[in-house]
Amino acid sequence: MKNISNQWYKILGALCLFLLIVMLYRREARISSRIDSLEARLTAIEVYAHGRNSRPMEQPASATRIDATNDAAARGNIAQKSRSKAIGQRKDIAQKSAKDEASDNSTGIEQKADRQEVADDGGKFRQVARLELNTVDSATLVRVPGIGGGTARAILLYREKLGGYYSAEQLREKLTWDGAQSRLDDWCANWFWADERLIQKLKINELSFKELVRHPYLEFDDVKAIVRWRDRHKAVRNAAELRQLGIDDSAKLDRLLHYVEF
């Protein structure tokens, strides 16, 4: 009997739960339907409002004709201003060209005393031009009689390795082939000079072994001795200490002292 009663309770509980689920489902369906209806109404209102805002305002035909006339007049004024401006610019250019031409004719080809750039048909200088070796470029070098592209490159590459020339006589150290040797006296005496103030100094107490050994006036053993001296005494202070390192050749030391900065 007790078991039958328990079964009935279970059936009633299940039935109540089923009825509750059905009620909740129907309530949710009604709410969803109302939401859909509201959304449809809002959409219709938006479409109606958009249609009213986008409807163009009609203008009288007379106003349209006046606007078109004004636009045409404005475009005509702009075109007239553009033509006037262009004509003015052309006049300014013509006047400037005339002034420049007159200035060139009155000035002529003015040369500095140490660099006369009057060339013959071969592109070479007609007269001696004094050229500063630390600032001259390849295009100018090849205008010197006897100097071609290869010789010009050799002069500039040696200048780069040295850090600059202190004398035109240094060209004899690099231009050793016969064609150059026969002209070196003329080049060194008449064509080239060097401003020693433009030399890039060697900071002998700061540069590394590799940086020092690249210089044409320092050999491997010289740099090795310099580095050892720096390790022991912290710095090379003067020419006398360079002599103690073994750089005791007077000519070699004199050349090197043009580049060394203690």
matplotlib code that plots the C-alpha trace (Angstrom):
import matplotlib.pyplot as plt

x = [0.0, 2.8, 4.6, 1.4, 1.1, 4.7, 4.2, 1.2, 3.2, 5.9, 3.3, 1.7, 5.1, 6.0, 2.7, 3.1, 6.6, 5.3, 2.5, 5.1, 7.4, 4.4, 3.4, 6.9, 7.3, 4.0, 4.9, 8.3, 6.6, 4.2, 7.1, 9.0, 6.0, 5.6, 9.3, 9.0, 6.0, 7.7, 10.8, 8.6, 6.9, 10.3, 11.5, 8.5, 8.9, 12.7, 11.9, 9.2, 11.4, 14.3, 12.0, 10.9, 14.5, 15.8, 13.1, 14.8, 13.4, 12.2, 13.7, 12.1, 13.4, 14.5, 16.7, 18.3, 19.1, 20.6, 22.9, 24.0, 24.8, 26.8, 28.8, 29.7, 30.8, 32.9, 34.6, 35.3, 36.9, 39.1, 40.2, 41.0, 43.1, 44.9, 45.8, 47.0, 49.1, 50.7, 51.5, 53.1, 55.2, 56.4, 57.4, 59.3, 61.1, 62.0, 63.3, 65.3, 66.9, 67.7, 69.4, 71.4, 72.6, 73.6, 75.4, 77.3, 78.3, 79.6, 81.4, 82.8, 84.8, 86.3, 89.0, 90.8, 94.5, 95.5, 92.9, 92.3, 89.7, 90.2, 90.3, 91.2, 89.2, 90.7, 89.3, 92.8, 93.9, 95.6, 97.5, 99.0, 96.3, 97.5, 95.4, 95.2, 95.8, 93.5, 90.4, 90.8, 88.5, 88.9, 87.1, 89.6, 92.7, 92.1, 92.2, 95.9, 98.2, 99.5, 97.0, 94.4, 91.7, 94.2, 96.6, 93.8, 92.5, 95.9, 96.3, 93.0, 93.4, 96.8, 95.3, 92.7, 95.2, 97.5, 94.7, 95.8, 98.9, 101.3, 103.4, 103.1, 106.4, 104.5, 103.1, 106.6, 105.9, 102.9, 103.3, 106.2, 105.5, 107.5, 104.7, 104.1, 107.8, 108.6, 106.0, 106.4, 108.8, 106.3, 103.4, 105.1, 106.6, 103.8, 100.5, 100.0, 100.3, 99.0, 97.4, 98.8, 96.0, 93.5, 95.3, 93.4, 95.6, 96.4, 95.4, 98.3, 97.2, 93.6, 93.5, 93.6, 96.4, 94.4, 93.7, 97.3, 98.8, 96.7, 98.7, 101.4, 104.1, 103.6, 104.9, 103.8, 106.8, 106.3, 102.6, 103.5, 106.1, 103.6, 100.9, 103.4, 104.6, 101.0, 100.4, 103.4, 103.4, 99.7, 100.7, 103.3, 104.0, 106.5, 108.8, 111.6, 109.6, 108.9, 112.6, 113.0, 110.4, 112.7, 111.4, 114.8, 115.1, 115.0, 113.2, 110.6, 110.1, 109.8, 107.1, 105.2, 105.2, 103.0, 100.3, 100.7, 98.7, 99.9]
y = [0.0, 2.3, 1.6, 2.4, 5.8, 6.6, 5.9, 8.3, 11.0, 10.6, 10.7, 13.9, 15.5, 14.8, 16.1, 19.3, 19.8, 19.2, 21.8, 24.3, 23.8, 24.2, 27.5, 28.9, 28.0, 29.7, 32.8, 33.0, 32.6, 35.5, 37.7, 36.9, 37.6, 41.0, 41.8, 40.9, 43.1, 46.1, 45.6, 45.6, 48.8, 50.5, 49.5, 50.9, 54.2, 54.4, 53.8, 56.5, 59.0, 58.3, 58.8, 62.2, 63.4, 62.3, 64.0, 66.9, 70.4, 71.7, 75.0, 77.5, 77.4, 81.0, 80.2, 77.4, 79.7, 82.3, 79.7, 78.4, 82.0, 82.7, 79.4, 80.3, 83.8, 82.4, 79.9, 82.7, 84.8, 81.8, 81.1, 84.8, 84.9, 81.7, 83.2, 86.4, 84.6, 82.4, 85.4, 87.1, 84.1, 83.9, 87.5, 87.0, 84.1, 85.9, 88.9, 86.7, 84.9, 88.2, 89.4, 86.2, 86.3, 89.9, 89.1, 86.2, 88.4, 91.1, 88.8, 86.4, 83.3, 84.5, 82.2, 82.1, 82.8, 79.3, 77.5, 78.6, 76.3, 77.2, 73.9, 72.9, 70.4, 67.5, 68.7, 69.5, 72.7, 75.2, 76.9, 75.7, 75.4, 75.1, 72.3, 71.5, 67.8, 67.3, 68.8, 68.1, 65.6, 63.0, 65.1, 67.9, 65.7, 64.1, 67.6, 68.0, 67.1, 63.6, 62.4, 59.8, 57.9, 55.4, 58.0, 60.1, 57.0, 56.3, 59.8, 59.8, 56.3, 57.1, 60.3, 58.2, 55.8, 58.5, 60.7, 63.5, 65.0, 67.4, 67.9, 67.3, 65.4, 62.5, 61.7, 60.3, 57.5, 56.2, 57.2, 54.9, 53.9, 55.4, 57.5, 59.3, 59.5, 61.6, 64.2, 64.3, 67.1, 69.3, 68.2, 68.7, 72.0, 73.7, 71.9, 70.6, 71.8, 70.5, 72.1, 70.2, 71.6, 69.2, 66.1, 63.6, 62.9, 59.4, 59.2, 56.9, 56.2, 55.4, 53.5, 49.7, 47.6, 47.0, 50.7, 51.8, 49.1, 50.4, 53.6, 53.5, 55.0, 52.4, 48.8, 45.7, 45.8, 49.5, 49.0, 46.0, 48.0, 50.9, 48.6, 47.0, 50.4, 51.5, 48.4, 49.1, 52.9, 53.7, 56.2, 57.2, 60.9, 62.3, 61.7, 60.6, 57.7, 56.7, 56.6, 54.3, 52.0, 51.5, 54.2, 55.8, 56.5, 60.3, 60.5, 57.9, 59.6, 63.0, 61.8, 60.0, 63.0, 64.9, 62.4, 61.4, 63.0, 62.1]
z = [0.0, 0.9, -2.4, -4.4, -2.5, -3.3, -7.0, -7.0, -5.4, -8.1, -10.9, -9.4, -9.0, -12.6, -13.8, -11.9, -13.3, -16.9, -16.4, -15.1, -18.1, -20.5, -18.7, -18.9, -22.5, -23.5, -21.5, -23.3, -26.6, -25.9, -24.8, -28.0, -30.1, -28.5, -29.0, -32.7, -33.1, -31.4, -33.7, -36.8, -35.7, -35.0, -38.4, -40.1, -38.2, -39.2, -42.8, -42.8, -41.1, -43.5, -46.5, -45.2, -44.5, -47.9, -49.9, -51.8, -51.4, -54.6, -55.7, -58.0, -61.6, -61.3, -58.3, -60.3, -63.2, -60.9, -59.3, -62.6, -63.8, -60.6, -61.0, -64.6, -63.5, -60.7, -63.0, -65.5, -62.8, -61.6, -65.2, -65.7, -62.5, -63.5, -66.9, -65.3, -62.8, -65.5, -67.7, -64.6, -63.9, -67.5, -67.4, -64.1, -65.5, -68.7, -66.7, -64.4, -67.4, -69.0, -65.8, -65.4, -69.0, -68.6, -65.4, -67.1, -70.0, -67.7, -65.3, -67.9, -66.8, -63.5, -62.1, -58.8, -59.1, -58.1, -60.2, -63.8, -65.4, -69.0, -70.9, -74.4, -76.6, -74.7, -71.4, -70.0, -68.4, -70.8, -68.1, -64.8, -62.1, -58.5, -56.9, -53.2, -52.8, -49.8, -51.4, -55.2, -56.7, -59.5, -62.2, -61.6, -61.4, -64.8, -66.4, -65.4, -68.3, -68.0, -65.4, -66.4, -64.5, -63.1, -61.8, -60.3, -58.4, -57.1, -55.8, -54.0, -52.6, -51.1, -49.7, -47.9, -46.5, -45.3, -43.8, -46.1, -47.7, -46.0, -49.1, -52.9, -52.7, -51.1, -54.6, -55.4, -52.9, -54.8, -58.4, -59.2, -62.8, -65.7, -67.2, -63.9, -62.9, -65.9, -64.9, -61.1, -61.1, -62.9, -60.9, -57.5, -58.4, -60.4, -60.1, -56.6, -53.0, -49.7, -46.7, -43.7, -41.5, -43.3, -42.3, -40.1, -37.2, -35.8, -32.1, -31.3, -27.7, -28.6, -31.9, -32.0, -33.5, -36.6, -37.1, -36.6, -38.9, -41.8, -42.0, -44.7, -42.4, -39.7, -40.1, -38.3, -35.9, -35.2, -34.2, -32.1, -30.2, -29.7, -28.3, -25.9, -24.7, -24.1, -22.0, -19.8, -19.6, -20.5, -23.3, -25.8, -24.9, -27.4, -30.4, -28.0, -26.8, -30.4, -31.0, -28.0, -29.6, -32.5, -34.9, -35.0, -38.8, -39.0, -42.4, -41.3, -38.0, -39.6, -41.9, -39.1, -36.8, -39.4, -38.6, -34.9, -32.2, -28.7]

ax = plt.figure().add_subplot(projection="3d")
ax.plot(x, y, z, "-o")
ax.set_aspect("equal")
plt.show()
